[in-house]
Amino acid sequence: MANEFNLGGQRVYYHDEGDESGYFHTYDALQLERGDQPRKVHIFLPRSYGNHNRYPVVYMNDGNTTFWAGGLSPYSWEVPIVISNLYQQQEIQPVIIVAVHPLNRSYEYLHVEEFTTPFKKEGGGLPEYSNYMARLKSFIDTNYKTISDRKSTTILGSSHGGLAAFYTGCLNCHLFGNIAALSPSFWAGGVFNLPSSPLMQTVDKYLHQDNQFRPNLWIDWGCKRSEGFHNFVIEQQAARWGRRMSELLERQYGYELGKDLFKYEDKKGGHDERAWSYRLGLVLKQFYKTM
C-alpha cells in the first residue's frame, strides 16, 4: 500500500514491501532545483526510523537495480536482504540507503567523452552528476534524520557506477568520507598511463595526505570470467585496473591497506549484481560495523 505526501517541497510516496530491514520513501520525479530533470530516488529507511535516532547514509548509484531487477541485467543487489542479514547478526548499525536512478547512464557515469563506436560518443556528464549528488545530500540531510558528517556518509557503485562513485566522492570528499568502487571502470575515458589519465588528473589533489578531507577508499573486483563475452572482458579490465589503482594509491598517495584503503578480490565473483550484493555486505561491515 502506497501513501503519497509532500516532503521538502517534493512529492514522495511511502510504500512498505514487507522487508524486515526497512521500508521505502520513493520520489518518482525529484527535482532539487529549477532546471533539473526529474529523477527517481528511493530512500530505504530502517524500521527504527520513527524513534529519536539519527542514521548514517549510504548513497548508491544505479538505483534501478538496488532493490529490484530491471536495470541493465536481470539481477538485483537485493539490498533489503543484505541489510537484514547484517542486522540479525548485529554486525552493522542501522543505515539509510539512498538509491539514485540514472537518467542517462552512459552519459552521467563517465567523466569525459569517448567513442563507443566510430560514429557515436558517450560520456562527459559525470561532473554535472557529481554536482547533483552533492545537492542531493543536502536535501536528504535537511529532510531526514541523518548523521550528516562525512565519516558517516558513503557513496558507492559498480562498473561505470563505481567509477562515478570514485569521482564524485573524491570531488566532494568534504561530504562523502567513504567511497566504495565495486568492479570500477577505471580504464574508461582513456588510460595509457594511470597517473596521468584524465581521471587521476581530476582527483589528484583530493587524494594527497595533506587533504584533511581525504576519503577512505574501498576497491574490489571479481575473478570469475563468465556470463558472456561482454562481462568477461569488463571484469577482466576491472581487475586489471583495480589492482593498478590500489598500487598507485599506496605508492604515490600514501594510502595504507587496512587503514584508509580496503581492497577485495572476489574469487567467485563476476560482473553482475549477484557478486556486488555479496560484496555490499563486506563494504557495510567495513564502514558501519557495530562498536
C-alpha positions in Angstrom: 0.0 0.0 0.0 1.4 3.4 -1.0 0.6 6.7 0.6 1.6 9.9 -1.1 2.7 13.1 0.7 5.0 16.1 0.4 8.4 16.4 1.9 10.8 19.3 1.3 8.6 20.6 -1.4 8.7 17.3 -3.3 6.1 14.7 -3.9 7.0 11.3 -2.3 5.2 8.2 -1.5 5.6 5.7 1.3 5.5 2.0 0.5 6.2 -1.0 2.6 7.3 -4.1 0.8 7.4 -6.2 3.9 11.2 -6.3 4.3 12.4 -6.9 7.8 15.1 -4.3 7.5 13.0 -1.3 6.4 10.5 0.5 4.3 10.6 3.0 1.4 10.1 6.6 0.5 10.2 6.9 -3.3 10.4 10.1 -5.3 9.3 9.4 -8.8 10.2 12.9 -10.0 12.6 14.5 -7.6 13.7 18.0 -8.8 16.1 19.7 -6.5 16.4 22.9 -8.5 14.5 24.5 -11.3 16.1 23.2 -14.5 16.9 19.8 -13.1 15.5 16.9 -15.0 13.1 15.0 -12.6 14.8 11.9 -11.3 13.6 8.8 -9.4 15.2 8.3 -6.0 14.4 5.6 -3.4 15.1 6.1 0.3 15.2 2.9 2.3 14.6 3.7 6.0 15.3 1.3 8.9 12.3 0.0 10.9 13.5 2.0 13.9 13.4 5.3 11.9 10.4 6.5 13.9 12.3 6.9 17.1 14.7 9.7 18.0 17.8 8.3 16.5 19.8 9.7 13.6 21.4 7.4 11.0 24.4 7.2 8.7 23.6 7.3 5.0 24.8 5.2 2.0 24.3 6.7 -1.4 24.1 4.1 -4.3 24.4 4.6 -8.0 22.3 2.5 -10.4 19.2 2.8 -8.2 17.1 0.9 -10.7 18.9 -2.4 -9.7 19.5 -1.6 -6.0 16.2 -3.2 -4.7 14.6 -4.8 -7.7 15.8 -6.2 -11.0 15.1 -4.1 -14.1 18.3 -2.2 -14.9 20.9 -3.4 -17.3 20.8 -7.0 -16.0 18.2 -9.5 -14.8 19.6 -9.3 -11.3 19.4 -7.0 -8.3 21.6 -6.0 -5.4 18.9 -7.3 -3.0 19.8 -4.6 -0.5 17.0 -5.3 2.0 18.1 -8.9 2.3 21.8 -8.0 2.7 21.0 -5.5 5.4 18.5 -7.7 7.1 21.2 -10.4 7.5 23.7 -7.9 8.8 21.1 -6.6 11.3 20.2 -10.1 12.5 23.9 -10.8 13.2 24.3 -7.4 14.8 27.2 -6.7 12.5 26.3 -3.1 11.4 24.4 -0.2 12.8 21.2 0.8 11.1 21.7 2.9 8.0 19.6 4.9 5.5 20.1 3.8 1.9 19.6 6.4 -0.9 19.4 4.8 -4.3 19.6 7.1 -7.3 18.3 6.2 -10.8 20.4 7.3 -13.7 18.8 9.5 -16.3 21.3 8.6 -19.0 23.8 6.1 -17.5 26.3 6.1 -20.4 26.5 10.0 -20.2 26.3 10.6 -16.5 28.8 8.0 -15.2 31.8 8.9 -17.5 33.9 11.9 -16.8 35.0 12.5 -20.4 33.5 11.8 -23.8 34.7 8.7 -25.6 33.8 6.9 -28.8 31.8 3.7 -28.2 31.6 3.2 -32.0 33.4 5.1 -34.8 30.3 7.3 -35.1 29.0 7.5 -31.5 30.3 9.3 -28.4 29.2 8.7 -24.9 30.1 10.2 -21.5 31.1 13.6 -20.3 28.3 14.2 -17.9 29.9 13.0 -14.7 31.0 16.5 -13.4 27.3 17.5 -13.6 26.2 14.3 -11.9 28.8 14.8 -9.2 27.3 18.2 -8.5 23.8 16.8 -8.4 24.8 14.2 -5.8 26.3 16.9 -3.6 23.0 18.8 -3.8 21.0 15.6 -3.1 23.0 15.0 0.1 21.9 18.5 1.2 18.3 17.7 0.5 18.5 14.3 2.4 20.2 15.9 5.4 17.6 18.6 5.6 14.6 16.4 5.4 15.7 13.1 7.1 17.2 12.2 10.4 20.7 11.7 9.2 24.1 11.7 10.8 25.4 14.2 8.2 29.1 14.2 8.9 31.3 12.9 6.2 32.7 10.0 8.2 29.1 8.6 8.4 28.4 9.1 4.7 29.3 6.6 1.9 28.9 6.8 -1.8 29.2 3.5 -3.8 28.6 2.0 -7.2 29.7 -0.7 -9.5 31.2 -0.8 -13.0 30.7 2.6 -14.6 28.7 3.4 -11.4 31.9 2.5 -9.4 33.9 5.0 -11.5 31.2 7.6 -10.9 31.3 6.9 -7.1 35.1 7.3 -7.0 35.0 10.5 -9.0 32.0 12.0 -7.1 33.3 11.0 -3.7 36.8 12.5 -4.4 35.5 15.8 -5.7 33.0 16.0 -2.8 35.2 14.4 -0.1 34.2 17.1 2.4 30.7 15.5 2.1 31.5 11.8 1.4 34.1 10.3 3.8 33.8 6.8 2.4 33.9 5.7 -1.2 33.3 2.1 -2.4 34.1 1.3 -6.1 33.0 -2.2 -6.9 34.4 -3.6 -10.2 35.1 0.0 -11.2 35.7 1.1 -14.8 38.9 2.9 -14.1 40.0 2.4 -17.7 37.1 4.4 -19.2 38.0 7.8 -20.6 41.4 6.7 -21.8 44.2 5.0 -19.8 47.7 4.7 -21.2 49.4 5.7 -18.0 47.1 5.7 -15.0 48.9 8.5 -13.0 48.4 10.9 -16.0 45.0 9.8 -17.0 42.1 12.3 -17.2 40.6 10.6 -14.1 43.7 11.0 -11.9 44.4 14.5 -13.1 41.0 15.5 -11.9 41.0 13.7 -8.5 44.8 14.0 -7.7 44.6 16.9 -5.2 41.9 15.2 -3.2 43.9 12.1 -2.6 47.0 13.7 -1.2 47.8 13.2 2.5 47.7 16.9 3.2 44.0 17.0 2.3 42.2 17.0 5.7 39.1 15.5 4.0 40.9 12.7 2.2 38.3 9.8 1.8 38.5 6.2 2.8 38.5 4.0 -0.2 37.2 0.5 -0.9 38.1 -1.0 -4.3 37.3 -4.6 -5.4 37.0 -6.8 -8.4 35.9 -10.3 -9.3 37.9 -13.3 -10.7 35.1 -15.2 -12.3 35.0 -15.0 -16.1 31.6 -16.0 -17.3 28.2 -14.6 -18.2 29.1 -14.0 -21.8 32.0 -12.2 -23.6 31.0 -8.7 -22.6 31.1 -9.4 -18.8 34.2 -11.5 -19.3 36.1 -8.6 -20.8 34.7 -5.9 -18.5 35.5 -7.8 -15.3 38.9 -8.6 -16.6 39.6 -4.9 -17.1 38.1 -4.1 -13.7 40.5 -6.4 -12.1 43.5 -5.2 -14.1 42.9 -1.5 -13.4 41.6 -2.0 -9.9 44.9 -3.6 -9.0 46.8 -0.8 -10.6 44.8 1.8 -8.9 45.3 0.2 -5.5 49.1 0.1 -6.1 49.1 3.7 -7.2 47.2 4.8 -4.1 49.7 3.1 -1.9 52.8 4.1 -3.8 52.0 7.7 -4.8 49.4 8.9 -2.3 50.4 7.1 0.9 47.2 5.1 1.4 47.6 2.2 3.8 45.8 -1.1 3.4 43.5 -1.8 6.3 43.6 1.8 7.5 42.2 4.1 4.8 42.4 1.7 1.8 40.5 -1.5 1.6 40.7 -3.9 -1.4 39.0 -7.2 -2.0 39.5 -9.8 -4.7 36.3 -11.9 -5.0 37.4 -15.4 -6.2 33.9 -16.4 -7.1 32.5 -13.0 -8.2 31.7 -12.0 -11.8 30.4 -8.8 -13.3 26.8 -8.6 -12.1 24.6 -7.6 -9.2 24.8 -11.1 -7.5 28.5 -10.6 -6.9 28.1 -6.9 -5.9 25.3 -7.9 -3.5 27.7 -10.2 -1.6 30.4 -7.5 -1.5 28.0 -4.8 -0.4 27.8 -6.7 2.9 31.5 -6.5 3.2 31.6 -2.8 2.5 28.9 -2.1 5.1 30.7 -4.1 7.7 33.9 -2.2 7.0 32.3 1.3 7.3 29.4 0.7 9.7 30.4 -2.2 11.9 28.8 -2.1 15.4 31.1 -0.9 18.1 
